[in-house]
Amino acid sequence: MSVLPDLHLHYVQACQNLSQPENPFIARVLEEADKNDEISTKGITLKLAGNNHLVPVPRVTDDDLGVLVSVLDQAAFVTSCFSRLDLAYNLLTDAGAKTMATFLQENSTLQYLNLMFNDIGTSGAELIAGALHSNQSLVHLRMTGNKILNQGGMFFASMLKINSTLEKLDLGDCDVGLQCLIATAIALTQNKSLKAINLNRPLLFSQQEESTVHIARMLRSNSSLVELHLGKHGMKNFGVERLCEALHKNSRLRYLDLSCNNITCDGVKFLGALLKRNQALEILDLSANRIEDVGAIYLSDALATQNRTLKALSVVSNNITGKGLVALAQSMHSNMTLSHIYIWGNKLDKSTCEAFSELVAVDRLDLGCTDVAPYEVDGELFLAELSHGLAKHRYWSPRSAAVAPGAANASLEIVAVSEY
């Protein structure tokens, strides 16, 4: 079933009203709309991302967005089926954010909006967050990489106190600050609808970990949050201890991302104790910390003896040697729940290669669930890197996937927060 004739008719009318000739951008919109074959069940998806390196595409500007919105407003059939819009990596500014905010206030079908890595600033963030005070359809919003700064993040924190529809919010790489993180944590003590939030890479200038303390306090009472990203927070062992204390009382959170922090083996000791008691956590991402062998042994002890809920563990680039990696491999022989493990970037010695090769040989570890693959040269075992992970395509999606989506983005299969 195609919407092309209906969309094209209203596009021509909109261009006549706006005195604009047809242009390559709208031709691309029509082409993308015509690809939708399951409109009746899934709705219309317009993927207009500007980072396609294989096929040169015109990047969407503020003026283009105005024309697109005019078309959607006039095409009643299209508007009623329209549910997903991807405008990532384009040239939208605060002027485009104003157009999008108006559209969000008037549209009642859009469920997914991707605005990542445009040029939207603080005033644009205010407009979009303000539109979500009344919008009751949007489920997933990605603002990743727009420099909305601390004040822009504050507008979204205020929105979370009012909006009861949004389930997933991505504010990673947005240059938000300490005030925004604290305000967001306070808002999430009241919000009952948000299931996932990405707060990666804020700009923090304090070493006191105030934001982590407030987030931990929120986790004690929040009963809706399933997925939490706290990467690049400069988190140290003190912050990890506060989080673990809170998660002893939280039975909802399933995905905890602590990647790219300053966590050492002393902090992992608290995580190991948590894993022995927590019966909810299914994904733990500790990539790019420094837990070393002692930290890996803390984790393996918890996994081998008491934890039977964790399904995925990433310890990529943690300065772990064979002693710690072998301990993790051995824990998988007694723990049959842990199915995904990622270890690349550590010191893969002979004992590590043999231990993980054995896991693969006895079908305990599937190659689609790890980032290493064994191979043999002159009778000696080695491990090669696989392009697999928990969220390999957080910032980009390949035009034609080299590996199955479940291998590259395992977190989406293990903890599916929403359809998008």
C-alpha positions in Angstrom: 0.0 0.0 0.0 1.6 3.3 -1.1 0.9 6.8 0.1 2.9 8.4 -2.8 -0.1 9.7 -4.9 -1.8 11.3 -1.9 1.5 12.7 -0.5 2.6 14.1 -3.9 -0.8 15.8 -4.5 -0.6 17.7 -1.2 3.1 18.4 -1.8 2.3 20.2 -5.1 -0.5 22.1 -3.4 1.8 23.1 -0.5 4.5 24.3 -2.9 2.0 26.3 -4.9 0.7 27.9 -1.7 4.3 28.7 -0.6 5.4 29.7 -4.1 8.2 27.1 -4.0 9.2 24.8 -6.9 9.7 21.1 -6.3 13.2 20.4 -5.0 15.4 17.3 -4.4 14.6 17.3 -0.7 10.9 16.8 -1.3 11.6 14.2 -4.0 13.5 12.3 -1.4 10.6 12.6 1.1 8.3 11.1 -1.5 10.8 8.3 -2.2 11.1 7.4 1.5 7.3 7.5 1.9 6.8 5.2 -1.0 9.0 2.5 0.8 6.4 2.0 3.4 4.5 -1.2 2.6 2.9 -1.9 6.0 1.3 1.4 6.8 -1.9 -0.1 8.2 0.0 -1.9 11.0 3.2 0.0 11.6 2.4 3.5 10.3 4.5 5.8 8.1 8.3 6.1 8.8 10.2 9.0 7.2 13.9 8.4 7.5 15.6 11.7 6.4 18.9 11.3 8.2 21.8 13.3 6.7 24.7 11.0 7.4 24.3 8.5 4.5 27.9 8.3 3.1 27.0 5.7 0.4 24.3 7.8 -1.3 24.7 11.6 -1.2 21.5 13.1 0.2 20.4 16.8 0.7 20.5 17.7 4.3 17.3 19.0 5.8 17.3 22.8 6.5 14.8 24.9 8.5 13.1 25.9 5.3 12.8 22.3 4.2 11.2 21.3 7.5 8.6 24.1 7.0 7.6 22.6 3.7 7.5 19.1 5.0 5.3 20.1 7.9 3.0 22.0 5.5 2.6 18.8 3.4 1.9 16.7 6.5 -0.6 19.1 7.8 -2.6 19.1 4.5 -2.4 15.4 3.8 -5.1 14.0 6.1 -4.5 10.4 5.2 -0.7 10.7 5.7 -1.1 12.6 9.0 -3.3 9.9 10.4 -0.8 7.2 9.7 2.4 9.2 10.3 4.3 7.8 13.4 8.1 8.0 13.0 10.4 10.8 11.8 14.2 10.6 11.6 15.9 13.9 11.1 19.3 13.1 12.5 22.5 14.7 11.3 20.9 17.6 9.4 21.1 21.4 9.5 18.1 22.2 11.8 18.6 25.2 14.1 16.4 26.9 16.7 14.2 28.1 13.9 13.6 24.5 12.8 12.9 23.6 16.4 10.2 26.2 16.5 8.5 24.5 13.5 8.9 21.1 15.1 7.4 22.3 18.4 4.3 23.6 16.6 4.0 20.3 14.8 4.3 18.4 18.1 1.5 20.5 19.6 -0.8 19.9 16.6 0.1 16.3 15.7 -1.4 13.4 17.6 0.2 10.4 15.9 4.0 10.9 16.0 5.6 8.4 18.3 9.3 8.6 17.5 11.3 11.7 16.7 15.1 11.7 16.1 16.8 15.1 16.1 20.2 13.9 17.1 23.3 16.0 16.0 21.6 19.0 14.5 22.3 22.6 15.6 19.5 23.1 18.1 20.4 25.2 21.0 18.9 26.3 24.3 16.0 28.3 22.9 15.1 25.4 20.6 15.2 23.0 23.5 12.8 25.3 25.4 10.3 25.2 22.5 10.4 21.4 22.0 10.2 20.7 25.8 7.3 23.2 26.0 5.5 21.4 23.2 5.8 18.1 25.1 3.8 19.6 28.0 0.7 19.0 26.0 1.7 16.4 23.5 0.3 13.0 24.3 1.6 10.8 21.5 5.5 11.0 21.4 7.0 8.0 23.1 10.7 8.3 22.1 12.8 11.5 21.7 16.4 11.7 20.7 18.2 15.1 21.2 21.7 13.5 21.3 24.5 15.9 20.3 22.5 19.1 20.2 24.3 21.7 22.4 21.3 22.7 24.4 23.5 23.3 27.4 22.5 23.2 31.1 19.6 25.6 30.7 18.2 23.6 27.8 18.4 20.5 29.8 16.5 22.2 32.7 13.5 22.7 30.3 13.4 19.0 29.7 13.7 18.3 33.4 10.7 20.5 34.0 8.8 18.8 31.2 9.3 15.4 32.9 7.2 16.7 35.8 4.2 17.2 33.5 4.5 14.8 30.6 3.0 11.3 31.2 3.5 9.8 27.7 7.2 9.9 27.0 9.0 6.6 27.6 12.5 7.2 26.3 14.5 10.4 26.4 18.1 10.8 25.0 20.0 13.8 26.2 23.5 12.3 25.8 26.3 14.6 24.5 24.1 17.7 24.9 26.6 19.6 27.2 24.1 19.6 30.1 25.4 20.5 33.5 25.1 19.6 37.2 21.9 21.6 37.7 20.2 19.7 34.9 21.2 16.3 36.2 19.9 17.2 39.7 16.7 18.6 38.4 16.2 15.5 36.2 16.8 13.2 39.1 14.2 15.2 41.2 11.7 15.1 38.3 12.1 11.3 38.0 11.1 10.8 41.6 7.6 12.0 40.4 7.5 10.8 36.8 5.8 7.4 36.4 6.1 6.9 32.6 9.7 7.3 31.6 11.4 4.0 31.1 14.8 4.9 29.7 17.0 8.0 29.9 20.5 8.7 28.4 22.5 11.3 30.4 25.9 10.4 28.9 28.7 13.0 28.9 27.5 16.0 30.8 29.9 18.9 31.6 30.7 18.5 35.2 33.3 20.6 37.0 33.0 19.2 40.5 34.7 16.2 42.0 32.1 15.7 44.7 29.8 13.5 42.6 26.7 15.5 43.7 24.8 14.4 40.6 25.4 10.7 41.3 24.2 11.1 44.8 20.9 12.7 43.6 20.5 10.0 40.9 21.0 7.3 43.5 18.4 8.9 45.8 16.0 8.9 42.8 16.5 5.2 42.2 15.4 4.4 45.7 11.9 5.6 44.9 11.5 5.4 41.1 9.4 2.5 40.0 9.3 3.0 36.2 12.9 3.5 35.0 14.3 0.4 33.2 17.3 1.7 31.4 19.8 4.3 32.7 23.0 5.6 30.9 25.6 7.4 33.1 28.6 7.2 30.8 31.4 9.8 31.0 30.3 11.2 34.3 33.7 11.0 35.9 32.2 8.6 38.4 34.5 7.2 41.0 34.1 4.4 43.6 32.2 6.7 46.0 29.5 7.3 43.3 29.3 3.6 42.6 28.8 2.8 46.2 25.9 5.3 46.4 24.3 3.7 43.3 24.6 0.2 44.7 23.1 1.2 48.0 20.0 2.5 46.1 19.8 -0.4 43.8 19.5 -2.8 46.7 16.0 -1.4 47.1 15.2 -1.0 43.4 13.5 -3.9 41.7 12.9 -2.3 38.3 16.1 -1.2 36.7 17.4 -3.7 34.2 20.0 -1.9 32.2 22.8 0.1 33.9 25.5 1.8 31.8 28.5 3.0 33.7 30.9 3.0 30.8 33.8 5.5 30.4 34.1 6.4 34.1 36.8 6.2 36.7 35.7 3.0 38.5 38.4 0.7 39.9 38.3 -2.7 41.6 37.2 -1.0 44.9 34.0 0.2 43.2 33.4 -3.1 41.6 33.4 -4.7 45.0 30.1 -2.9 45.7 28.8 -4.0 42.3 29.7 -7.6 43.1 27.8 -7.4 46.4 24.8 -5.9 44.5 24.7 -8.7 41.9 24.5 -11.2 44.7 21.2 -9.7 45.9 19.7 -7.7 43.1 17.2 -9.8 41.1 16.4 -7.3 38.4 19.6 -6.1 36.6 20.1 -7.8 33.3 22.7 -5.7 31.5 25.8 -4.1 33.1 28.1 -2.0 31.0 31.5 -1.3 32.6 33.4 -0.6 29.4 36.4 1.7 29.5 36.9 1.8 33.3 39.8 0.3 35.2 38.5 -2.6 37.2 41.6 -4.9 36.5 41.9 -8.5 37.6 40.6 -7.9 41.2 37.4 -6.3 39.9 36.9 -9.1 37.3 37.2 -11.6 40.1 34.6 -9.8 42.3 32.2 -10.0 39.3 33.0 -13.6 38.5 32.5 -14.7 42.2 29.0 -13.1 42.2 28.1 -14.6 38.9 29.3 -18.1 39.7 27.7 -18.3 43.1 24.5 -16.3 43.5 23.5 -14.1 40.6 21.1 -15.7 38.1 19.6 -12.6 36.5 22.4 -10.8 34.6 22.3 -11.6 30.9 25.0 -9.3 29.5 28.2 -8.0 30.8 30.7 -5.7 29.1 34.2 -5.2 30.6 35.8 -3.9 27.4 39.1 -2.0 27.9 39.5 -2.5 31.6 43.1 -3.5 31.9 42.2 -7.1 32.8 44.8 -9.8 32.3 44.3 -13.5 31.9 43.7 -14.1 35.6 40.6 -12.0 35.6 39.3 -13.0 32.2 39.7 -16.7 32.9 37.7 -16.2 36.1 34.9 -14.7 34.2 35.0 -17.5 31.6 34.9 -20.1 34.4 31.9 -18.4 36.0 29.9 -19.0 32.8 30.2 -22.8 33.2 28.2 -22.6 36.4 26.0 -19.6 35.5 23.8 -20.5 32.6 21.9 -17.1 32.6 24.8 -14.9 31.5 24.6 -15.2 27.7 26.5 -12.1 26.4 30.0 -11.1 27.4 32.3 -8.5 25.8 36.1 -8.5 26.7 38.0 -6.9 23.8 40.6 -4.3 24.7 42.0 -6.2 27.6 45.2 -8.3 27.8 44.2 -11.5 26.0 46.9 -13.9 26.9 47.2 -17.6 26.1 45.0 -18.7 29.0 42.3 -16.2 28.0 42.3 -17.5 24.4 42.0 -21.1 25.6 39.2 -20.3 28.1 37.0 -18.5 25.7 37.7 -20.9 22.9 36.4 -23.7 25.1 33.2 -21.7 25.9 32.6 -21.5 22.1 33.6 -25.1 21.5 31.1 -26.5 24.0 28.3 -24.2 22.8 28.2 -22.3 26.1 29.0 -19.0 24.3 27.5 -18.1 20.9 29.7 -16.0 18.6 26.8 -13.6 18.1 26.9 -12.9 21.9 30.5 -11.9 22.3 33.1 -9.7 20.6 35.8 -12.3 20.2 36.2 -15.3 17.9 38.8 -18.0 18.3 41.1 -19.1 15.5 44.2 -21.3 15.4 47.7 -20.7 13.9 50.3 -23.4 14.1 48.5 -25.2 16.9 48.1 -22.1 19.0 44.8 -20.4 19.8 44.1 -16.7 19.4 41.1 -14.4 19.6 40.0 -12.0 16.9 37.7 -9.1 17.4 34.1 -9.2 16.2 32.1 -6.1 15.6 29.5 -6.9 18.2 28.4 -5.1 21.3 25.6 -3.8 23.5 25.0 -0.6 21.4 27.4 -0.4 18.5 24.9 1.7 16.5 24.0 4.3 19.1 25.3 7.1 16.9 24.9 5.6 13.4 23.1 2.8 11.6 24.8 1.0 8.6 23.0 1.1 5.3 23.4 -2.6 5.0 24.2 -4.4 8.2 27.5 -6.4 8.3 26.2 -8.4 11.2 22.8 -9.2 12.6 21.2 -6.4 14.5 21.0 -8.6 17.6 24.8 -9.0 17.6 25.7 -5.3 17.1 23.0 -4.0 19.4 22.4 -6.8 21.9 20.9 -4.4 24.5 17.8 -3.9 22.3 17.0 -7.6 22.3 17.7 -8.2 26.0 16.0 -5.0 27.3 13.5 -3.7 24.8 12.3 -0.5 26.4 10.1 0.5 23.5 9.5 -0.4 19.9 12.0 2.2 18.7 
